[in-house]
Amino acid sequence: MNSTILDRDGFVDAKPGSLVRLLCQKNVKNLDYSEFTNPRPIGKGATATVYLTTSRRKNYALKSLNNNLDMDKRKLKLLSQEIINLYHAAYPNIIKLYGISREPRTGNFMLVLQYANNGSLRNYLRRKCNDGLYSISWNEICSIAKGIINGLIYLHGKGIFHRNLHSNNILINDGKALISDFGIPKYLNDTSNPGVATMIAYTDPQYIIEKKSERDQKSDIYSLGVLFWELTSGVPPFQNYTVMAIYKEIIVRNNRERIIEGTPPAYVDLYVRCWSFDSNDRPPLDSILYTINELEKLLESSNKFISNNLGGFDSDQNMNNHGDSPTSSKRLNKLHM
Ligand SMILES: Nc1ncnc2c1ncn2[C@@H]1O[C@H](COP(=O)(O)OP(=O)(O)OP(=O)(O)O)[C@@H](O)[C@H]1O
């Protein structure tokens, strides 16, 4: 290749081939696609399709960024930096990126990721619903919450803010929480998955209202508060509301989801502070971790579960909903030991 047409970073153009070249220069492993057998789709997000595959008897998730890498050079360089960040993030609560690959037939760019054998947190919680009754132990709530907090402490310590935390990009492997998808989606073209707009329920309202240029670590704390609530409800916030109705509740009225009956007050107090409108009122991660540890000790001996019947409603509705229809009027929550 004629080096005179390369820029300083080795780019010829903003296409998948250039991205692969740049990442290889930064020592990200380029894995041979033919090593992966029988890839089958297991999930689809706004910007990618995810496949389960096997190589040498080990499972991997191949995240295909489809062909939506057609972006300007500056964005492609930023995207490559995010991928490099993920590649070098080595922490038990962060999804592992083993390398990249390219599907030879389509040319699609792939991230080769650790396979999370329990899928997304959202689906994991959904599977805990039996005949519409959701039930989870406090032990497990605390363990998942701590996994997410520890992952965030690691990321924030490296100056990386997730900015798009929700229950579809927390993955669960052997019951343990793994944070995925930080940084990368914002550089990709949204392929218009209608579910994505509802992620507004996890988005820092101060960022939306005050049009802050970028979400920061306090925005992640806001999303964390919503996730803590979701661990007690088993369903995403404002399920069955339209995007406009969610906007009205959270942004216009400054409302939040209803507290699930039977939740320990210390846990409620924690997530309510996390989802405060004013980012200064949101607690720092170390104090959140401290509170969860204390709560865990308190509940250790009692083996408590929390249950509710919110799962009786179609959990997929939030992907495709119409009308301003709150579910709260039919809610029944209870705590048993
Ligand atoms: N490493 C993985 N292991 C197992 N399942 C995965 C993995 N990565 C993604 N998935 C599944 O694929 C789905 C889609 O993942 P993807 O990361 O593309 O989108 P998302 O997080 O739902 O959306 P967005 O890209 O908008 O944040 C996830 O919700 C999850 O169910």
The ligand as an SDF file (V2000), in Angstrom:
LIG
                    3D

 31 33  0  0  0  0  0  0  0  0999 V2000
  -21.2040  -11.0040   25.4750 N   0  0  0  0  0  0  0  0  0  0  0  0
  -22.4760  -11.3840   25.4200 C   0  0  0  0  0  0  0  0  0  0  0  0
  -22.8470  -12.5840   25.9040 N   0  0  0  0  0  0  0  0  0  0  0  0
  -24.1500  -12.9880   25.8690 C   0  0  0  0  0  0  0  0  0  0  0  0
  -25.1550  -12.2360   25.3590 N   0  0  0  0  0  0  0  0  0  0  0  0
  -24.8480  -11.0190   24.8690 C   0  0  0  0  0  0  0  0  0  0  0  0
  -23.4960  -10.5340   24.8630 C   0  0  0  0  0  0  0  0  0  0  0  0
  -23.5030   -9.2910   24.3290 N   0  0  0  0  0  0  0  0  0  0  0  0
  -24.7820   -9.0160   24.0270 C   0  0  0  0  0  0  0  0  0  0  0  0
  -25.5990  -10.0500   24.3320 N   0  0  0  0  0  0  0  0  0  0  0  0
  -27.0560  -10.1290   24.1160 C   0  0  0  0  0  0  0  0  0  0  0  0
  -27.3630   -9.4310   22.9330 O   0  0  0  0  0  0  0  0  0  0  0  0
  -28.2510   -8.3330   23.2040 C   0  0  0  0  0  0  0  0  0  0  0  0
  -27.8960   -7.1810   22.3030 C   0  0  0  0  0  0  0  0  0  0  0  0
  -26.6300   -6.7000   22.7010 O   0  0  0  0  0  0  0  0  0  0  0  0
  -26.0580   -5.3010   22.2180 P   0  0  0  0  0  0  0  0  0  0  0  0
  -24.8600   -5.0360   23.0210 O   0  0  0  0  0  0  0  0  0  0  0  0
  -25.9190   -5.2720   20.7520 O   0  0  0  0  0  0  0  0  0  0  0  0
  -27.2030   -4.3220   22.4300 O   0  0  0  0  0  0  0  0  0  0  0  0
  -27.8690   -3.5680   23.6470 P   0  0  0  0  0  0  0  0  0  0  0  0
  -26.9140   -3.4350   24.7590 O   0  0  0  0  0  0  0  0  0  0  0  0
  -29.1820   -4.2350   23.8820 O   0  0  0  0  0  0  0  0  0  0  0  0
  -28.2080   -2.1980   23.0070 O   0  0  0  0  0  0  0  0  0  0  0  0
  -27.3140   -0.9160   22.7800 P   0  0  0  0  0  0  0  0  0  0  0  0
  -26.2500   -1.3070   21.8030 O   0  0  0  0  0  0  0  0  0  0  0  0
  -28.2870    0.0250   22.2590 O   0  0  0  0  0  0  0  0  0  0  0  0
  -26.7840   -0.5060   24.1380 O   0  0  0  0  0  0  0  0  0  0  0  0
  -28.0710   -8.0440   24.6950 C   0  0  0  0  0  0  0  0  0  0  0  0
  -29.2040   -7.4180   25.2270 O   0  0  0  0  0  0  0  0  0  0  0  0
  -27.8210   -9.4440   25.2510 C   0  0  0  0  0  0  0  0  0  0  0  0
  -29.0580  -10.1220   25.4300 O   0  0  0  0  0  0  0  0  0  0  0  0
  1  2  1  0
  2  3  1  0
  2  7  2  0
  3  4  2  0
  4  5  1  0
  5  6  2  0
  6  7  1  0
  6 10  1  0
  7  8  1  0
  8  9  2  0
  9 10  1  0
 10 11  1  0
 11 12  1  0
 11 30  1  0
 12 13  1  0
 13 14  1  0
 13 28  1  0
 14 15  1  0
 15 16  1  0
 16 17  2  0
 16 18  1  0
 16 19  1  0
 19 20  1  0
 20 21  2  0
 20 22  1  0
 20 23  1  0
 23 24  1  0
 24 25  2  0
 24 26  1  0
 24 27  1  0
 28 29  1  0
 28 30  1  0
 30 31  1  0
M  END
$$$$
